[in-house]
Amino acid sequence: MKIVVAFNAFKGSLSPVQAGYHFIKGWNSRRKSDEVIHFPIADGGDGTLEVWKYHFGGQIEYVDAHDPLMRPIKVPVLVDDNWAMFAMADVSGLALINDEQRDARKTTTYGMGEVIASLVKRGIKDITISVGGSATVDGGIGLLLPLGFPIHTDGYKLKPEGQLLLHVKDIDIPRNLGLNITVLSDVDNPLVGDMGAAVVYGPQKGLSEEDIPVFGEALNKWGRLVEEKAGVSILGKPMYGAAGGVSVALHLLGSVKTVSGIEFLLAKANFSEKIKGAHVLFTGEGKIDRQTFMGKAPYGVAQAFKKITDGKVIGIGGRVEHEEIDWGVFDSAFTLVCGPVSVRYAMNHADRLMRDIAFSLAGMF
């Protein structure tokens, strides 16, 4: 029998690699002769760099930068020769600030520019950026500041904060950095409109009802300006609404390709070849709910598995909302816990719980 083990992070307890390791350990304690393919996955949040390092190698280094509120921070960057990757969540992410600090008028992508500047200084031109989990809606204007782009405003003082976007009139491109940037996204929203960055994601990042149309119009003007300066098409295109429109500013740095994070990972790591002949896929994350089926990694890997094989897909989560599952793709789903325990207990013992459920599931085949 051949199985595929492909977990996303169980936030706060198990990284994608750890989750798979403990599942495989539990499975092998009962079925030692099976062929097991370990294929950890990620969509921009916890464990993203670890997953890419697992599949492609490289070294994780740390760059000095600033978080969304301009506090000093060490940002992990995966480096391999002339290529580098970092996750926006690690430098300009929601997880770096508390709920009371969520205010997209103040949060900035300045730190992303610092990371890019550090890589450029080293001669690295090929950069991959995973843009899930951002705290910003500044269209990436903040990241241009540490890179030395002259920004012209309506008189507003240049400061690294989100509302700088509202005052931009023009921008100069001092030099061609010639970067090749791949943006990994897990949403396909356009930059503006009813499904745009400000309307859909602004509220969770602290924008008020009054702020949303103001930022929406500012993003529209910014998109048109960059279209003119860079000679690209942005407005109306999918994925530019991801991460507060950060991909817009990246076009001023060189060539930009925006792709589905999970689809790109599966293709680059030869998922289709590795799973040939597989009978079962085990996938999941900390919480399997509606968001899982809106482009997140477990859903993406499950869809790919179903297209290539006639095998079964089994989901495993710390919490599972069965009413939200796409049963056309998932065949069954289980929670890690089988009895009444506290959330703290489950998170602190997730490694053992993962081994236990793998052992139990192995007995069904």
C-alpha positions in Angstrom: 0.0 0.0 0.0 1.2 3.5 -0.8 0.1 6.5 1.2 0.8 10.3 1.0 1.1 12.4 4.1 0.7 16.1 3.4 -0.1 18.4 6.4 -0.2 22.1 6.7 0.7 23.7 10.1 -1.2 23.0 13.3 -0.7 26.5 14.5 0.9 26.8 17.9 1.6 23.1 18.2 3.0 21.3 15.1 4.8 22.6 12.0 3.9 21.0 8.7 7.1 18.8 8.8 6.5 17.9 12.4 2.9 16.9 11.8 3.9 14.6 9.1 6.7 13.1 11.0 4.5 12.2 14.0 1.7 10.8 11.7 4.2 8.6 9.9 5.7 7.4 13.2 2.3 6.3 14.4 1.4 4.7 11.0 4.7 2.8 10.8 4.3 1.4 14.3 1.4 -0.6 12.8 2.1 -0.9 9.1 5.9 -1.0 8.6 5.8 -2.4 5.0 3.8 0.4 3.4 5.4 3.0 1.1 5.0 6.4 2.7 5.5 9.7 0.8 6.0 12.6 3.1 5.0 15.9 1.4 4.6 18.7 3.9 2.6 21.7 2.5 2.2 25.4 3.4 0.3 28.5 2.2 2.2 31.4 3.6 1.7 31.0 7.3 3.5 29.0 10.0 6.2 26.7 8.6 6.3 28.0 5.1 10.1 28.4 4.9 10.6 25.1 6.7 8.4 23.4 4.0 10.4 24.9 1.1 13.7 24.0 2.8 12.4 20.4 3.2 11.6 20.1 -0.5 14.4 22.2 -2.1 17.2 22.7 0.4 19.0 26.0 1.2 19.8 27.7 4.5 17.6 29.8 6.7 19.2 33.1 7.6 18.0 36.2 9.5 17.7 39.7 8.3 17.3 42.8 10.4 14.1 44.7 9.5 11.0 46.3 11.1 7.5 44.8 11.7 4.2 46.4 10.6 4.5 48.9 13.5 8.1 49.7 12.8 9.5 47.7 15.7 12.9 46.0 15.1 12.6 42.3 14.2 14.6 39.4 12.9 13.1 38.0 9.6 13.9 34.5 8.5 14.9 34.2 4.9 15.6 31.0 2.9 18.7 31.4 0.7 20.1 29.1 -1.9 22.8 30.5 -4.1 21.2 33.4 -6.1 17.7 32.7 -5.0 15.9 33.6 -1.8 12.4 33.3 -0.3 10.7 35.0 2.6 7.1 35.0 4.0 5.3 38.3 4.3 3.7 37.0 7.5 7.2 36.9 9.1 7.8 40.7 8.5 4.5 42.5 7.9 2.1 39.9 9.3 -1.0 40.1 11.5 0.5 37.5 13.8 3.2 40.1 14.8 0.7 42.5 16.3 -2.1 42.0 18.8 -5.8 42.6 18.1 -5.8 46.1 19.6 -3.0 47.2 17.3 -4.7 46.2 14.1 -5.0 49.5 12.2 -4.2 49.4 8.4 -3.8 53.2 8.5 -0.7 52.7 10.6 0.7 49.3 9.6 3.3 49.3 6.8 5.2 47.0 4.4 8.4 49.0 5.1 10.1 45.9 6.6 9.6 43.9 3.3 11.5 46.6 1.5 14.3 46.2 4.1 14.5 42.5 3.4 14.5 43.0 -0.3 17.2 45.7 0.0 19.4 43.3 2.0 19.0 40.6 -0.7 19.8 43.1 -3.5 22.9 44.2 -1.7 24.1 40.5 -1.8 23.4 40.3 -5.5 20.3 38.1 -5.2 17.9 38.9 -8.0 15.5 35.9 -7.9 13.1 36.3 -5.0 10.0 34.3 -4.0 7.6 36.0 -1.6 4.7 34.2 0.1 2.1 36.8 0.9 -0.4 35.1 3.3 -1.3 36.6 6.6 -0.5 40.3 6.1 -1.4 43.1 8.4 -1.4 45.8 5.7 -3.5 47.5 3.0 -0.9 49.9 1.7 -0.5 48.5 -1.9 3.1 47.9 -1.0 3.9 51.6 -1.0 5.8 51.2 2.3 8.3 48.7 0.9 9.5 51.3 -1.6 10.8 53.7 1.1 13.9 51.7 2.2 14.6 51.0 -1.5 15.0 54.7 -2.2 12.1 55.3 -4.5 11.2 59.1 -4.5 7.5 59.3 -3.6 5.6 62.5 -4.3 2.6 63.3 -2.1 0.0 66.0 -1.7 2.1 67.6 1.0 1.8 64.7 3.4 5.1 63.9 5.2 6.7 60.7 4.1 6.3 58.3 6.9 6.2 54.5 7.0 2.6 53.9 7.7 -0.4 52.6 5.7 -2.2 55.9 5.2 0.7 57.2 3.1 -1.1 55.4 0.3 -3.9 58.0 0.5 -1.6 60.9 -0.3 0.5 59.6 -3.2 0.5 61.7 -6.3 3.5 60.3 -8.3 6.6 58.2 -8.0 10.0 58.2 -9.7 11.8 55.0 -10.6 15.5 55.8 -9.7 17.0 52.7 -11.2 16.0 49.3 -12.7 16.6 46.7 -10.0 16.0 44.0 -12.5 14.5 41.5 -10.0 12.6 38.4 -10.9 9.9 38.1 -8.2 7.5 35.2 -7.8 4.5 36.0 -5.5 2.8 33.1 -3.9 -0.9 33.8 -3.0 -3.7 31.7 -1.6 -6.5 34.0 -2.7 -7.5 35.3 -6.2 -9.2 38.6 -5.3 -8.7 41.5 -7.6 -7.1 44.7 -6.2 -10.3 46.8 -6.1 -14.1 46.4 -6.3 -16.6 44.4 -4.2 -14.0 41.5 -3.8 -11.0 43.9 -3.5 -8.3 44.2 -0.9 -10.0 46.9 1.2 -13.5 45.6 1.1 -12.8 41.9 1.8 -9.7 42.1 4.1 -9.7 45.6 5.4 -12.0 45.0 8.3 -9.8 42.2 9.8 -6.8 44.6 9.5 -8.5 47.4 11.4 -10.2 49.5 8.7 -13.5 51.1 9.7 -16.5 51.3 7.4 -15.6 54.8 6.6 -12.0 53.8 5.8 -12.8 51.1 3.4 -14.0 53.2 0.4 -11.2 55.7 1.0 -8.6 52.9 0.8 -10.4 51.3 -2.1 -10.1 54.5 -4.1 -6.5 55.0 -3.1 -5.6 51.5 -4.2 -7.4 52.1 -7.5 -5.3 55.3 -8.2 -2.1 53.5 -7.1 -2.8 50.6 -9.4 -3.3 52.9 -12.3 -0.2 54.8 -11.5 1.9 51.7 -11.4 0.3 50.4 -14.6 1.5 53.6 -16.3 5.0 53.5 -14.8 5.7 49.8 -15.2 3.8 49.1 -18.4 1.8 46.3 -16.9 -1.9 45.4 -16.4 -3.1 45.2 -12.8 -6.7 46.4 -12.3 -9.2 43.6 -12.9 -6.6 40.9 -12.7 -6.9 38.1 -10.1 -4.6 37.8 -7.0 -3.6 41.5 -6.8 -6.0 42.0 -3.9 -3.9 39.5 -1.8 -2.0 40.9 1.1 -3.4 44.5 0.8 -2.3 44.8 -2.8 1.4 44.4 -2.1 2.1 42.9 -5.5 1.3 46.3 -7.1 4.5 47.9 -5.8 6.6 44.9 -6.6 6.1 45.7 -10.3 8.4 48.7 -9.9 11.3 46.4 -8.9 11.3 44.1 -12.0 9.4 41.2 -13.4 6.6 39.9 -11.2 4.7 36.6 -11.5 1.8 36.0 -9.2 0.7 32.4 -8.7 -1.2 30.1 -6.5 1.1 29.1 -3.6 0.0 25.5 -3.3 -0.2 24.9 -7.1 3.3 26.3 -7.5 4.7 24.2 -4.7 3.1 21.0 -6.1 4.4 21.6 -9.6 7.9 22.6 -8.5 8.3 19.6 -6.1 6.9 17.1 -8.7 3.9 16.1 -6.6 2.2 14.4 -9.6 5.2 12.1 -10.1 5.7 11.3 -6.5 2.1 10.2 -5.8 1.6 7.9 -8.7 0.0 4.7 -7.5 -0.9 6.1 -4.1 -4.0 4.7 -2.4 -4.6 7.4 0.3 -3.8 11.0 1.0 -3.8 12.2 4.6 -3.9 16.0 4.8 -5.2 18.7 7.2 -4.3 21.6 9.5 -5.1 22.9 12.9 -8.7 23.8 12.0 -10.5 22.4 9.0 -13.3 24.9 8.3 -14.7 27.1 5.5 -11.4 28.9 5.0 -9.7 25.5 4.3 -11.9 25.2 1.2 -11.2 28.7 0.0 -7.8 28.0 -1.6 -5.8 26.8 1.4 -3.0 24.2 1.0 -4.9 21.1 2.3 -7.7 21.7 -0.2 -5.3 22.4 -3.0 -3.3 19.2 -2.4 -6.5 17.2 -2.0 -7.8 18.4 -5.4 -4.5 17.7 -7.1 -4.5 14.2 -5.6 -8.0 13.4 -6.8 -7.1 14.6 -10.3 -4.1 12.2 -10.5 -5.3 9.1 -8.6 -8.5 7.4 -7.8 -7.5 7.1 -4.1 -9.1 8.4 -1.0 -8.6 11.7 0.8 -8.7 11.7 4.6 -8.6 15.0 6.5 -7.3 15.4 10.0 -7.6 18.6 12.1 -7.4 19.8 15.6 -10.9 21.0 15.0 -13.2 19.9 12.1 -16.3 21.6 10.9 -17.9 18.8 9.0 -20.7 20.9 7.6 -18.1 23.1 5.7 -16.2 20.2 4.1 -16.3 19.7 0.3 -17.2 16.0 0.3 -16.6 15.8 -3.4 -12.9 16.0 -2.6 -12.6 14.7 1.0 -13.8 11.2 1.6 -13.7 11.5 5.4 -12.4 13.7 8.2 -11.3 13.2 11.8 -10.3 15.3 14.7 -7.1 14.7 16.6 -8.9 14.4 19.9 -11.4 11.6 20.7 -12.7 12.9 24.0 -13.3 16.0 26.1 -10.0 17.7 26.6 -9.0 21.4 26.9 -7.6 23.3 23.9 -4.4 23.8 25.8 -4.0 20.1 26.5 -4.6 19.2 22.8 -2.1 21.7 21.6 0.5 20.7 24.2 0.1 17.0 23.3 -0.5 17.3 19.6 2.5 15.2 18.7 1.2 12.2 20.7 -2.4 12.7 19.5 -1.1 12.7 15.9 0.7 9.4 16.5 -2.3 7.9 18.1 -4.8 8.7 15.4 -2.3 7.5 12.7 -2.0 4.2 14.6 -5.8 3.9 14.8 -6.3 4.8 11.1 -3.6 2.3 10.0 -5.8 -0.5 11.5 -8.6 0.3 9.0 -6.5 -0.6 5.9 
